[in-house]
Amino acid sequence: MSRWPEHPIVQAPMAGGPSTPELAAAVSDAGGLGFLAAGYKTPEAMRADITATRRLTSRPFGMNVFMPSLEEPDPSAVAAYRDRLAPEAARLGVAPGTPADRDDAYDAKIADLLADPPPFVGFTFGCPAPDVIRAFQERGTAVVVTVTTAAEARLASAADALCLQGSEAGGHRGSFTNTSDDPVPLRALLREVSAFTRQPLIAAGGLATASHVAEVLALGAVAAQIGTAFVRCPESGANPVHKAALADPRFTSTALTRAFSGRPARGLVNRFLTEHSAHAPAAYPDVHYVTSPLRRAAAAQGDPEGLNLWAGESYRQATETPAAVLVARLTP
C-alpha cells in the first residue's frame, strides 16, 4: 500500500464513541494510521467525521464500515431477552429498546464514501462484494477487511490488506458470521494466514506495548492495530465510566459475551455480563438496540456494572496518555 504510514501503528476503529476525529488525526499526525468508525452512525454523521478529520490533519486516515447482518434472528428469543432485562431497565428508570434497522445504512454509507473516499476504508463483520472493493480501488482507496480465521482470509483475497483479529482483542469479534466457535489466538492466526497470502497483514488483539508490536512484526505483520490502549487517551470519545473502569482494581478479567449486543464481544467482566451472558441470543444488532437505553442510563448514572466495558486482554496497559505520545511509545 503506497500510503502506508511512517510507523507501524494502526489505531483501531472503535464504534460507539471512542473513535473521534481528534483521536484519528492525532494518531495520523504522529506517523501512525488513525481510523474513524461509521458503526451506529448515520451517513451524515460519518461524513461529518471525515470532514472534521480532514480539517485536523493532512495525513492519511481511514473509515471503518460494518457489513450488514445477514442472519435472521429468532424474534421470540429476542423478545424473551427483552423481558428478562425489564427489571434492569426499571431500576435504571428506562424501558428496554426495540430492534430497528439491521443494515446500519450500509448502502448509503458506501455511496457516500465512494463519492469522496478517505485513503483507507475498512470493513468489519464480513467482506464487501468484489465490485465494491474494485470501486474503492479505482478511486485510489485501500480496502482493509477484518478476518478472524484463515477461511475468512481466503474469502477476502481481493482486499488490499487484511486485519487479523485474534481472540485477545477487545470489542466485537469481526467474524463474518455470528457463531460461538472457539476464537483463534492472534499469533496462531498470523502464522496460518501468512503461510498462504502475500497481502499485507495488520495484527490485532491484546497488543499494547512496543514489544508486542515488535513480536507481531517479526511474525509477518506490516503493522499492529491497537484499540484498548487508546481508549483512555484524552482525544478518545469513550465514556468516562469506561475509561475509569480500565484502571479500576475491581475489574480483574475480560470475557467474550453476547449480553450487550447479541454478537460476541470482549469486555471487562462486570455484573451485567455475568448475569446475562448465558441468556443472550445470537441476534445482532437486535440485542444492541434492546440494551442501548440501559447502557446509556448506566453510563449517565456512573454505574460501570451495567454497561459494556469493551477491553482487550492487555487492558491494564491503557493509560491517560496523549495519542501522539502513545504512538511513539508503541513504535519498536
N, C-alpha and C positions, 0 to 999 in steps of 0.2 A: 504494500500500500504506500503510495508515493508521499502521502501527507502524514506519515507516522510521526508522532511527537518525539521530542528530544529525549524524554525519559520514559522508561517502560512502565508507566503507571496510568491505569485507566480508572477513573472514578466511576463506580457502579451507578447505573441509573436506578434510583430508589423512588418508586411511586408512592403517593400518599403524603408528600410533604418534604422529605429530606433533600431531594434534588431541586436546587434553585438555580436561577441564572447566576447568582453571586457565587455559588459553590462551583458550578461548571466553569465559569470564567476564571476563577482563581486557580483552579487546577490546570486549565489550559495555559494560562499566563505563566505558570510555574514550570511549564515544559511537559506536563502530562496531557492526558486527554479527558476533558470534562464531558459528562453526559447528563442530559435532561431526560425526564421521564414523562411520557404522554399518558400513561395509565391513569384512568379515572378522571381525566381532564376532558373538557370539550375541545374540539378542533380550534376554536378561537383562543382558548387559554393556552393550548400548545403553541400556537403561532405567536402569542404574546411573549411566551418564554423564549422563543427563538429570537425574536426582535430585541428583547431585553439583553440577552446574552451577546448578541452582535454589538450592542452599544457598549458592553463592558470589556470585550476582547476582540482582537482581530485574528486570534489563533483558531485553529480547527477545534470543533466540538461536535458532539453527536446528540441525536434524539432517539429514544427507545420507544417502541410501539408494542402493545400487547396484541397478539393474534387473537381472533375471536374464538370463543369456546365452542367446540363442535359437539360435545357430548350433551345429550338431553337429560337433565336430572329427573329424579323421581319427585314429582310435586308433593306427594304425601309425606316423603321423608323430610323435605324442606319445611313443610307445614308443622310436622311433629317437632322439629328442632326449634322452630319459631315459638311453638307453645312452651317448649322446655325453658326457653330464655325469658318468658314472660315475668317470672319473679325477679330476675336480674334487672329487667327493664323497669319494673315498678320501683325497685329500690333506688334506681338512678333517676326516676322521675320522667321516663320517656317510654315510648312504645317500640317494640321491635319493628324493623323496617320491612318493606315489601319488595320482593325481587322485581327488577326492572330490566332495562336494556342489557342484552347479553353480549353484544359485539363491540362495546366500547367505542362506537362510532368509527370503526376501523376504516371503512371505505372513504369516509370524509377526510380522515386524517391522512390516508395515503394520497388522496387527490391534492390536499393542501401541501404536503411535503414534496410531491413531485413538481408542483408549480414553482417551488422555491426551496430546494433542499439544503440542509446543512452538509458539511463534508462527510459525516458518518450518520448512518441510520441503522439502528439495531432492532431486532425482533425477539420477543420472548413468548413462550407457550406454543411455539410452532415455527414452521418455515413458510415464508410467503411464496406465492406462485412464481414460477420461472419468469413470467412476463413482468411481474412487479420487480423482481430482482434486476432484470435486464434494463428496465426503465430507469431505475436509480443509477445503475452503472453507466448508462448512456449519458446521464447528466453529470457524471464525474463524482458521484457519491459512492462511498464504500459501504457495502452491506455486511453487517455482522449478525450472525444468528447464534442464539444461546442454545447449547445442547447439553444433555446430561448423560448420554450413553453413546457408545460407538455407532449403534444403529441410527440414532438421530443425526450424528455427524455425517454419515453416508447420505442421508436424505437431504442434507444442506450443502451438498458438494458445489453448488453454483455460487454460494456466498463468497465474498472477498476474504472473510475471516470468520473463525468460529470462536465463540466464548464458551470454554469448557467449564461448566459449573459442577463442582464436586459436592459431595454430601455435607461438607463442613460449612457451606455458605449460609448466610442469614437471609431472611425473607423468603419469598416464594421460590419453590423449585421451578426451574424454567423448562420442565419436561413438556414434550409435545402432547402427552395425554395425562389425564388426571387419575393416575394409578397410585397404588401403595407399594410398588416394587421397592426392594432394598436399593437405596441410592448408592452410587459408586463414589468412593473417595477420590479427591482431585488427582492425586499423584498417580493412582492406578489408571484413571481416565486419560491423563496426559500421555502415559506410556502407550496405552492401547490405541488412541486416535493418531498420535504422531507416527505410528508404525505404518499407516496406510494413506496419509494425506500430506500434501505439501502446502495446504492452506495455512496461513498464519494462525496461530493458536493463542488466545488470551486465556490465561488461567484464573479461575475464580473459586473462592471457597476457603475461608479461615486464614486468609493472608493479611498480616497486619504489621510485619516488620521487614526491614531490608534483607534480613537473612531468609525470610520466607520468599521474598521476591527473587533473590539470587537462586534459591533452590529450584523454583519452577522455570526460571530461565535456563538453568542447566539441564532441565528435563525436556527442553524444546519449545517452551513458550516464547513468544515475542514480547509479551507484556503480562503484567499481573493486574487483575481487576479487583479493586478494593472498595468495599461498601461500608461495613460497620465502623471501621476506623475513621471514616469521615463524618459519621453521624453527630458526633459531639463538637465538630468544628463550628466556629461562630457563624460561618456562612451557610451552614446547614439549616434547612427549614423544619427539622424534626421537632416534634412537640417537646417542651421542656421536661415533661414527665418521662418520656422515652430517653432523653439524654441523661437524666439523673439516674435512671434505673440501670444503665450500663455500668455505673460505678457503685451501685448500691450493694452492700455486702449480703443483703437478704436474698439476692438472686444468685444462685450458685451454679446453675447449669442451663443448657438450652435443649430444646426438643423440637421435632417436627410435629406439626399439628394442622388439622383442618378446622379447628374450632372457630377461627375468626373469619375465614373466607370460603371454606369448602374445598380448598386446594392445599396440598402440603406446603408448609412454610416453617422455617426455623425461627424460633423466638425464645426469649427468656422464659423459664418455667415459672408461671405465676398461678394464682388461684383459678382464673378463668380457664386457662389452658388445662390445668389439672382436672377440673371438674367436668369439662365439656368435650374434651378431645375424643373420648370414646363414643360420643353420641352424634358427632357432626357428620353429615352425609357428604359424599363426594359430589358436591354441587357448587361449582364456581361459574359465575360470580354471584349466584343466588344467595349463598350464605353471607357473602361480603355485604350485600345490601341489607340482609336481616340484622346483622350485627353492627352496621355503621352507626345508628343512633346511640347504641350502648357504648361503643368505643369513644365516640365524640363526647358523650356525657362523662365517662370515666376520666378522660383527659382533662376536661374542664373542671372536674372536681378534684384533680390531683391524685387520682387513685391508680397506681401502677398495677394493681392486681386485676383490673378489669379491662385492659386494652392490650392490643398486640404490640409486644416489645421485640420487634424483629432484631435478631442478633446472630452473627456467625459465631463459630466456636472459639475464636480468639477475641471475644468482645472485651475482655479485661484490658486489652491493649489500647482501647479507644480513650483518647484524652481530649481535653479542651484546647486544641492546638489549631492555629490558623491553617487553612488548607495548603497554602504555599509552603509553609514550614513542614507540613506533613509530607508533601510530595518529595521534598529534599531528604527527609529522614527515611522515607521508604525506598529511595533510589540506591541500589547497591554501589 
